[in-house]
Structure formats: C-alpha cells, structure tokens
Amino acid sequence: MKFKAESLSVQLFHIIHKKGQNYRFLNSIRERFPDLILEGISQKCILSLTHAKKIISLSLFAQKQDLLLSKKLQTDILLRFACTTQISEAMMVSGIESENDFMLVAIGREIPKDLSFFISKYIKKQSDFRKNHAYLKKQFRISEKHLSAVLSDSPLEDLMVEKAAVLFK
C-alpha cells in the first residue's frame, strides 16, 4: 500500500521473516536506506490498511505539530499502534521480535524502488487482517457494548484510532 501524508510518501510491506531475527533484519534495512524512516509493526496490531494509514498519518501530523510521544517518529508510530506512551509496553504489544509476520512502514520524500527489490523475497503478497479484530478487542478490553456505541462502518478501527489520537507525553 502506498499513500501520501503530510507531503511524504508512505509505503507498507507485509514481511514474512524469522521469529527472533526481525529486529536484525529491520536494522539491516535501516542501514541500507538511511534516508528513510523505517519501522516494523506486528501485523496482528493492524485492523486494515485504512487503520494503518490513519495511525501513521496521526504520527506524521504529531511530528509536524511538535507533539511526538517520543524523540523519534518511528517510536511514535509504534506507541500509537500499541495505544500507550510506554515504550516497553509498546514493544510487547506491537513489537516485531516475537512475530513471524510484520508490517514494514517506510516513510520518505520518495520510496526508492530498490527497497522493494531488496526485501522482495520477504514480502507476503496478500494480507488478511480479519483475525486481528478478536486479538485487539481482547488486548484493549473492548466489549461489544463499546463497539455498539460507535456509529461507524468500522467501530473497532475508529476506537483504536481515537485511543491513539488522545495519547500525549
């Protein structure tokens, strides 16, 4: 998925890698592409591509307004997906080390085509986020009563984005 936010290009890649080696893999990509902001988010913390777009856009807006939850944009993105201001908690909830699949978020003026080539053997072509609804409802203690109070086509997504939007230092 590609989109523009705050005049930057953003691209998401569903990565299949090896449990216990994901941060090493992410750091190798960061070394190879130092001009990009790169972050890995557990794929189980994403409800849909529009959910990811909204959270990333929140972080980019927070950066523009000097309201980041941490010193780095990539950490802010991790915190907002985990709906917390605690980095250690965010690592447990939306970190990538204990996962096989994760979403790679790439942000920059332009996303170079050789990024896709560099990670091509790790990219999963299709992403199915439907099973993540049950995980996130349980993780954030969201009941059906909470969901029924939200007038929306995607109430869980909207609740998650709201939780991410109201975080502050």
C-alpha positions as CSV (number, residue, x, y, z in Angstrom):
1,M,0.0,0.0,0.0
2,K,1.2,3.5,-0.9
3,F,-0.1,6.8,0.1
4,K,0.9,10.4,0.8
5,A,0.7,12.0,4.2
6,E,2.0,15.4,5.3
7,S,3.7,15.7,1.9
8,L,5.7,12.5,2.5
9,S,5.4,9.1,0.7
10,V,4.4,6.2,2.8
11,Q,4.6,2.5,1.8
12,L,3.6,-0.6,3.8
13,F,5.0,-4.0,3.1
14,H,3.8,-7.3,4.8
15,I,7.0,-9.0,5.7
16,I,7.5,-12.7,6.5
17,H,10.7,-13.2,8.4
18,K,12.0,-15.4,11.2
19,K,10.9,-15.1,14.8
20,G,13.9,-13.8,16.8
21,Q,15.6,-12.2,13.8
22,N,13.2,-9.4,12.8
23,Y,15.0,-6.5,14.5
24,R,18.3,-7.6,13.0
25,F,16.5,-7.6,9.6
26,L,14.9,-4.2,10.2
27,N,18.2,-2.7,11.3
28,S,19.9,-4.1,8.1
29,I,17.2,-2.3,6.0
30,R,17.7,0.9,8.1
31,E,21.5,0.8,7.3
32,R,20.9,0.2,3.6
33,F,18.3,3.1,3.4
34,P,19.4,5.7,5.9
35,D,17.2,8.5,4.3
36,L,14.0,6.6,5.1
37,I,12.1,6.4,8.3
38,L,11.5,2.6,8.8
39,E,9.5,0.9,11.5
40,G,8.2,-2.6,12.0
41,I,4.7,-3.2,13.5
42,S,3.3,-6.5,14.4
43,Q,0.8,-7.4,11.7
44,K,-1.7,-8.5,14.5
45,C,-2.0,-4.9,15.6
46,I,-3.4,-3.7,12.3
47,L,-7.1,-4.0,11.5
48,S,-6.9,-2.8,7.9
49,L,-4.8,-0.8,5.6
50,T,-7.0,2.2,6.3
51,H,-6.4,1.7,10.1
52,A,-2.6,1.7,9.4
53,K,-2.9,4.8,7.2
54,K,-4.8,6.7,9.9
55,I,-2.3,5.8,12.7
56,I,0.7,6.7,10.5
57,S,-1.0,10.0,9.5
58,L,-1.6,10.8,13.2
59,S,2.1,10.3,13.9
60,L,3.2,12.4,10.9
61,F,0.7,15.2,12.0
62,A,2.1,15.0,15.6
63,Q,5.6,15.4,14.2
64,K,4.6,18.4,12.2
65,Q,3.0,20.0,15.3
66,D,6.0,19.0,17.5
67,L,3.7,16.7,19.5
68,L,5.5,13.4,19.1
69,L,5.2,10.9,22.0
70,S,9.0,10.3,21.8
71,K,12.1,11.8,20.1
72,K,11.7,9.6,17.0
73,L,8.9,9.4,14.6
74,Q,9.3,5.6,14.3
75,T,8.9,5.2,18.0
76,D,5.8,7.4,18.0
77,I,4.3,5.1,15.3
78,L,5.0,2.0,17.5
79,L,3.4,3.7,20.6
80,R,0.3,4.8,18.7
81,F,-0.3,1.3,17.3
82,A,0.0,-0.1,20.9
83,C,-2.1,2.8,22.3
84,T,0.4,3.5,25.1
85,T,3.1,6.1,26.0
86,Q,5.3,3.4,27.5
87,I,8.0,2.1,25.1
88,S,8.4,-1.2,26.9
89,E,4.7,-1.9,26.7
90,A,4.6,-0.9,23.1
91,M,7.4,-3.4,22.3
92,M,5.4,-6.2,23.9
93,V,2.1,-5.2,22.2
94,S,3.1,-4.1,18.7
95,G,6.8,-5.0,18.5
96,I,8.1,-7.5,16.0
97,E,10.7,-9.7,17.7
98,S,8.3,-12.4,18.8
99,E,6.4,-12.4,15.5
100,N,6.9,-14.1,12.2
101,D,5.0,-11.6,10.1
102,F,5.1,-7.9,10.5
103,M,4.3,-4.8,8.6
104,L,7.3,-2.7,7.4
105,V,6.4,1.0,7.3
106,A,8.7,3.1,5.0
107,I,8.4,6.9,5.0
108,G,10.4,9.4,3.0
109,R,10.2,12.1,0.4
110,E,10.3,9.2,-2.1
111,I,10.4,5.5,-1.5
112,P,13.2,4.1,-3.7
113,K,12.3,1.2,-6.0
114,D,15.3,-0.7,-4.8
115,L,13.7,-1.0,-1.3
116,S,11.1,-3.3,-2.8
117,F,13.8,-5.2,-4.6
118,F,16.0,-5.5,-1.5
119,I,13.1,-7.0,0.6
120,S,11.3,-8.8,-2.3
121,K,11.9,-12.4,-1.1
122,Y,10.4,-11.5,2.3
123,I,7.2,-9.8,1.1
124,K,3.9,-11.5,1.5
125,K,1.6,-10.6,-1.4
126,Q,-1.7,-10.8,0.4
127,S,-2.5,-9.5,4.0
128,D,-5.5,-10.8,5.9
129,F,-6.2,-8.6,8.9
130,R,-9.7,-10.0,9.8
131,K,-8.4,-12.3,12.6
132,N,-6.8,-9.3,14.3
133,H,-10.1,-7.9,15.4
134,A,-10.5,-10.6,18.1
135,Y,-6.9,-10.1,19.3
136,L,-7.2,-6.3,19.6
137,K,-10.6,-6.4,21.2
138,K,-9.1,-8.7,23.9
139,Q,-5.8,-6.8,24.2
140,F,-7.6,-3.4,24.7
141,R,-10.6,-4.8,26.6
142,I,-13.1,-3.5,24.1
143,S,-16.5,-5.1,24.6
144,E,-19.4,-5.4,22.1
145,K,-21.1,-2.7,24.3
146,H,-18.3,-0.3,23.5
147,L,-18.5,-1.1,19.8
148,S,-22.3,-0.7,19.7
149,A,-21.8,2.9,21.0
150,V,-19.8,3.9,17.9
151,L,-21.8,4.8,14.9
152,S,-19.5,3.7,12.1
153,D,-18.9,1.1,9.5
154,S,-15.7,0.2,11.3
155,P,-16.2,0.9,15.0
156,L,-13.2,-1.1,16.3
157,E,-10.9,0.8,13.9
158,D,-12.4,4.1,14.9
159,L,-11.9,3.3,18.6
160,M,-8.3,2.3,18.1
161,V,-7.5,5.5,16.1
162,E,-9.2,7.6,18.8
163,K,-7.2,5.8,21.5
164,A,-4.0,6.6,19.5
165,A,-5.0,10.2,18.9
166,V,-5.6,11.1,22.5
167,L,-2.2,9.9,23.7
168,F,0.1,12.7,25.0
169,K,3.5,12.9,26.7
